[in-house]
Amino acid sequence: MADRQSPDQILEELSKTKIAGVLLILYFVNLACHVCVPEHSRNTVLISLLYYTRMKSASIIVGISAGIAGYKLLDLIKILKGKKHDVAVVMTRHAIEMFGSEDFEKAAGHKISYKNIFHKGKIDHIELAAKADLIVVAPATADIIGKIAGGLADDLLTTTILASHSPVLICPSMNSRMWENPAVKENIQILKRRSLYILPPVSGRLACGTVGIGRLPDVEEIAGEIERILLQSKKLKGKKIMITAGGTTEPIDAVRMITNRSTGKMGAALADASTSQGAQVLFLHSVSSVMPRFPVREAKFMTASELEELMKKNIKDYDCLFHVAAVSDFIPEKFIDQKIDSRQSIKVSFKPARKIINQVKKWNRKIKLVGFKAIYKLSEKEIIKTAFEKLEDCGADYIIANDVGGEGIGFAANDNEVYIVSGKGLLVKIPKAPKTEIAEKILNNIFPDGKEN
Ligand SMILES: Cc1cc2nc3c(=O)[nH]c(=O)nc-3n(C[C@H](O)[C@H](O)[C@H](O)COP(=O)(O)O)c2cc1C
């Protein structure tokens, strides 16, 4: 059982999280409400105020690594604290060696260490990670970017990042030759694929005297990006989104099967984008699908009929479905419950599979249905035409078409390029970009400002 806290400790906790302040304000507002607000509206006024105070401040971890731009972070800490955010600063050992911790401790208002993973019986990195609404790493050195990409955790900052489920904003800053190094570029791609946010460095005069890309963006810009991510993290609050991902597999005999090349990357990227915008996600995925970075409710399927059953069972509870899974179009006519002898030639006949997407609106009339259509090497005009035909066929609200035969896009690729059509016409073409960016743009088109489109 956990030790009971002394009254002093409780008070310290309360003042740390500003709850005491909020309670005090609520007490006075409550008094005022008794004088001037009718009884039936008092709770609404108090709840709105509480919601407003919660909306205003967030718990932010500022991670500082040993880049020459680190001294600028003093200003970022001041800006964030000025906006009433609860700021915890964690520095790497090299950052402390480079800048000392004193000025940062003054700005942060607490002691700074790089190593107190175990501290007074508490596990600091888990506690920090659990309460963070956002982690920003600025400046992010080539070294720490490599460590995060490699899943290393040898100090408080890297361990906290690994233990967190909150959005992470990485602000790289380094010499331009380091920034252009393929190792750094690849590590950045890995972080993007895992749905970490990257605020790229800007061009200008670098500490080493050369001019090029590598400067840390102004702290005001970093603060703006933090606010954008925090705001976005509430955009889809209250929405329940079902996402299907990966390819279905149909058995032919006891050991052989037929499937397709879908890996679930696009679905996983949509799950991460939806979760980081505050939606509740159910992720229905194939056995071998890539999984999202953020925790989601999930269930596995193998065959098209297993997927259909899962969708049908859950769909009534959801507001929106992204049907990204590549469902078998053909199913073996019969299943042979043994290992077919490989010395003989065989003929396998297939029947067309039932289109699950055509059932969705029958199960839940109100659901916002977003279907994906894989197209193979067609012209832009034909892709859009096929997308409209599919829209009409299945009664979807949107069809997102992508050419899975395109160079470096589609099945298994890390990038995609998509066309979104709806009853209103062609909404947008999203040009080739990492699937995580495509996912964010899809959500922005379908839920502009969190409202229905
Ligand atoms: C004066 C000085 C300035 C440095 N500036 C940078 C920088 O801007 N970006 C970078 O990636 N590395 C820079 N480095 C190298 C890092 O400090 C080094 O890779 C270190 O191991 C990073 O440790 P950390 O990532 O744990 O903080 C600099 C080194 C020195 C000595």
The ligand as a MOL file (V3000), in Angstrom:
LIG
                    3D

  0  0  0     0  0            999 V3000
M  V30 BEGIN CTAB
M  V30 COUNTS 31 33 0 0 0
M  V30 BEGIN ATOM
M  V30 1 C 30.2700 24.0270 -28.0860 0
M  V30 2 C 29.4600 22.8830 -28.6180 0
M  V30 3 C 28.3340 23.1430 -29.3260 0
M  V30 4 C 27.5540 22.0920 -29.8340 0
M  V30 5 N 26.4150 22.3710 -30.5410 0
M  V30 6 C 25.6830 21.3730 -31.0450 0
M  V30 7 C 24.4880 21.6490 -31.7720 0
M  V30 8 O 24.0950 22.8060 -31.9540 0
M  V30 9 N 23.7620 20.6030 -32.2690 0
M  V30 10 C 24.1750 19.3130 -32.1020 0
M  V30 11 O 23.4860 18.4160 -32.5800 0
M  V30 12 N 25.2890 19.0140 -31.3980 0
M  V30 13 C 26.0620 20.0050 -30.8730 0
M  V30 14 N 27.1960 19.7100 -30.1680 0
M  V30 15 C 27.5340 18.3020 -29.9320 0
M  V30 16 C 26.7390 17.7490 -28.7310 0
M  V30 17 O 26.9130 18.5690 -27.6110 0
M  V30 18 C 27.1650 16.3240 -28.4400 0
M  V30 19 O 26.7380 15.4890 -29.5100 0
M  V30 20 C 26.6380 15.8180 -27.1400 0
M  V30 21 O 27.0630 14.4800 -26.9530 0
M  V30 22 C 25.1160 15.8650 -27.0990 0
M  V30 23 O 24.6810 15.3710 -25.8700 0
M  V30 24 P 23.1200 15.3000 -25.5200 0
M  V30 25 O 22.3970 14.9870 -26.7800 0
M  V30 26 O 23.0200 14.1810 -24.5160 0
M  V30 27 O 22.7500 16.5820 -24.9130 0
M  V30 28 C 27.9820 20.7510 -29.6430 0
M  V30 29 C 29.1440 20.5010 -28.9150 0
M  V30 30 C 29.8800 21.5460 -28.4100 0
M  V30 31 C 31.1280 21.2320 -27.6360 0
M  V30 END ATOM
M  V30 BEGIN BOND
M  V30 1 1 1 2
M  V30 2 1 2 3
M  V30 3 2 2 30
M  V30 4 2 3 4
M  V30 5 1 4 5
M  V30 6 1 4 28
M  V30 7 2 5 6
M  V30 8 1 6 7
M  V30 9 1 6 13
M  V30 10 2 7 8
M  V30 11 1 7 9
M  V30 12 1 9 10
M  V30 13 2 10 11
M  V30 14 1 10 12
M  V30 15 2 12 13
M  V30 16 1 13 14
M  V30 17 1 14 15
M  V30 18 1 14 28
M  V30 19 1 15 16
M  V30 20 1 16 17
M  V30 21 1 16 18
M  V30 22 1 18 19
M  V30 23 1 18 20
M  V30 24 1 20 21
M  V30 25 1 20 22
M  V30 26 1 22 23
M  V30 27 1 23 24
M  V30 28 2 24 25
M  V30 29 1 24 26
M  V30 30 1 24 27
M  V30 31 2 28 29
M  V30 32 1 29 30
M  V30 33 1 30 31
M  V30 END BOND
M  V30 END CTAB
M  END
